[in-house]
């Protein structure tokens, strides 16, 4: 049986590795989300904060994680089709945005 200090050190190393992996995934997701935000800014056109809100809106209405919505949108630049639920909600969100802007 390893000494208590070794067990604590091992637990800390494992926790730090898990946190490091989580941060790496978060950074990769963030880059894709930022790319999707830029695409929405060009499509809508709208400022960055509105593009963020629009992506969040689509994510919530589709019940799909924001990073997955963003990934699907960015994948359309590689000849992939936007999944129908995301496409439908994106159109609805854009219509809601334009209606709100007209008020």
C-alpha positions in Angstrom: 0.0 0.0 0.0 1.5 3.4 -1.0 2.1 6.0 1.7 -0.7 8.5 2.2 1.4 11.3 0.7 1.9 9.3 -2.5 -1.8 8.6 -2.8 -2.6 12.3 -2.3 0.0 13.2 -5.0 -1.4 10.6 -7.4 -4.9 11.9 -6.8 -3.7 15.5 -7.5 -1.9 14.5 -10.7 -5.0 12.7 -12.0 -7.1 15.7 -11.2 -4.7 18.0 -12.9 -4.6 15.8 -16.0 -8.4 15.7 -16.2 -8.5 19.5 -15.8 -5.9 19.9 -18.5 -7.9 17.7 -20.9 -11.1 19.6 -20.1 -9.3 22.9 -20.8 -8.0 21.6 -24.1 -11.4 20.6 -25.2 -12.8 24.0 -24.1 -10.2 25.8 -26.1 -10.9 23.7 -29.2 -14.7 24.3 -28.8 -14.2 28.0 -28.3 -12.4 28.3 -31.6 -15.2 26.6 -33.4 -17.8 28.7 -31.6 -15.9 31.8 -32.6 -15.8 30.7 -36.2 -19.6 30.0 -36.2 -20.2 33.4 -34.5 -18.3 35.1 -37.4 -20.4 33.2 -39.9 -23.6 34.3 -38.2 -22.3 37.9 -38.1 -21.7 37.8 -41.9 -25.0 36.0 -42.5 -27.3 38.1 -40.3 -25.4 40.8 -40.4 -25.2 41.6 -36.7 -22.6 42.4 -34.0 -20.8 39.7 -32.1 -23.0 39.7 -29.1 -26.1 39.3 -31.2 -24.5 36.4 -33.1 -23.7 34.7 -29.8 -27.3 35.2 -28.6 -28.6 33.7 -31.9 -26.3 30.6 -31.6 -27.4 30.1 -28.0 -31.1 30.5 -29.1 -30.6 27.8 -31.7 -28.8 25.5 -29.3 -31.6 25.8 -26.7 -34.4 25.4 -29.2 -32.8 22.3 -30.7 -31.6 21.0 -27.3 -28.1 20.5 -28.8 -24.9 21.7 -27.2 -23.7 25.1 -28.4 -20.4 23.6 -29.5 -22.2 21.0 -31.6 -24.4 23.7 -33.2 -21.3 25.7 -34.0 -19.5 22.6 -35.3 -22.3 21.8 -37.6 -22.4 25.3 -38.9 -18.6 25.5 -39.5 -18.8 22.0 -41.2 -20.9 23.6 -43.9 -17.7 25.2 -45.2 -16.5 21.7 -46.0 -19.4 20.8 -48.2 -21.4 19.3 -45.3 -25.2 19.9 -45.0 -26.5 21.6 -41.9 -28.7 19.2 -40.1 -32.4 20.0 -40.6 -33.3 20.8 -37.0 -30.4 23.3 -36.7 -31.2 24.7 -40.1 -34.9 25.2 -39.2 -34.1 26.8 -35.8 -31.4 29.0 -37.4 -34.0 30.3 -39.9 -36.5 30.9 -37.1 -33.9 32.7 -34.9 -32.9 34.9 -37.9 -36.5 35.8 -38.5 -37.1 36.6 -34.8 -33.9 38.8 -34.9 -35.1 40.7 -37.9 -38.6 41.2 -36.5 -37.1 42.5 -33.3 -34.8 44.9 -35.2 -37.8 46.3 -37.1 -39.6 47.4 -33.8 
